Amino acid sequence: MRTTAYELPGGRVCPEGIAADPRTGVLYAGSFGDGTIYRMSGRDRVAEVFLPAGADGRDTANGLEVGRRGRLWVTDSDTGVAVYDLRTRRLLARFDLPGNEPGFVNDLAITPDGTAHNVGDAITRWSVSPDGRAAWLRRRVVDAELDAPTTLVRARGTLYVVRSRFDEGGPLGPGTPQTPFTIAAVRGL
């Protein structure tokens, strides 16, 4: 049975990312359309605007992750990753894309040991400080076999990456994909 759990207010929301606070069960959703972050606590059917469009220079909100320390991690596909305190809604840190070349960040996963994995135009592994205010790039992998990776999760010691093929018969490209859509298991990252 399909039901609508929450409505997201706005004309061109284009929701992309969703995350649950592991401590409270509160849900957060991000708008690819304008960067708004919505909060869904279960009390109301209409989500509340938690962080407004354009806050802190954020134009999109693709991937979201909530850590056990009450931090909301938000990927902006054009600029990088922002980290917010859920209690105060304050920006704690911002990790911008390196270099002057355009890049793309789509999703992230935070492991229990504090390691962050990002996916976009590459898959990266970062060590993150306990307070979430600093991060160090440990590894960057570009692999044509990943075929336009868009989202990822780390489970049972393995990093799983969605091969979306958006540009090859997916929602952003013409035609039909030559192979089925698949999930890659990435080890050694």
Buried (B, 14 or more C-beta within 10 A) or exposed (E): EEEEEBEBEBEEBBBBBBBBBEEEEBBBBBBBBBBBBBBBBEEEEEBEBBBEBEBBEBBBBBBBBBBEEBBBBBBBBBBBBBBBBBEEEEBBBBBEBEEEEEBBBBBBBBBEEBBBBBBBBBBBBBEBEEEBEEBEEEEBBEEEEBBBBBBBBBEEEEBBBBBBBBEBBBEEEEEEBEEEEEEBEBEEB
